[in-house]
């Protein structure tokens, strides 16, 4: 348990997640790049996120504009492995064709 970040990780959490199949997995990422994919700073978090993606019918990445176009320490997955990105900004225009080819839907969240 990582009390600072309010999340679990490590071998026990990974083993438990391997036993669950979920309809939708909502994942927060620290970096999103078209060709490098999804990344995060924490290796334990990256491994757990990989299991969520593998065992979910649909994987949805939640990220804000400051994470788009950057890469961080640990690779989580290629963009083709996820179904949707929800962000506060549109994808870079030059990404649109390749996102479509990879089957990734990019939605812009509106303020209420």
JOLIN-V634329 format. One record per backbone hydrogen bond with DSSP energy under -0.5 kcal/mol. CO is the residue of the C=O (numbers start at 1). NH is the residue of the N-H. If there is no record, write none. Layout:
<<CO;NH> <CO;NH>>
//
This chain:
<<1;3> <2;6> <2;7> <7;2> <10;14> <11;15> <12;16> <13;17> <14;18> <15;19> <16;19> <17;20> <22;57> <23;58> <24;26> <25;27> <25;60> <27;62> <31;39> <32;69> <33;37> <37;33> <38;76> <38;77> <39;30> <39;31> <40;74> <41;43> <42;46> <43;47> <44;48> <45;49> <46;50> <47;51> <48;52> <49;53> <50;54> <51;55> <52;56> <53;56> <55;22> <58;25> <58;60> <59;83> <59;84> <60;27> <61;63> <61;86> <62;29> <63;88> <64;67> <64;68> <65;68> <67;32> <67;70> <74;40> <77;38> <78;81> <79;82> <83;105> <84;61> <85;87> <85;107> <86;63> <87;109> <92;95> <92;96> <93;96> <95;99> <96;100> <97;101> <98;102> <99;103> <99;104> <100;103> <103;105> <105;85> <105;107> <107;87> <107;109>>
//
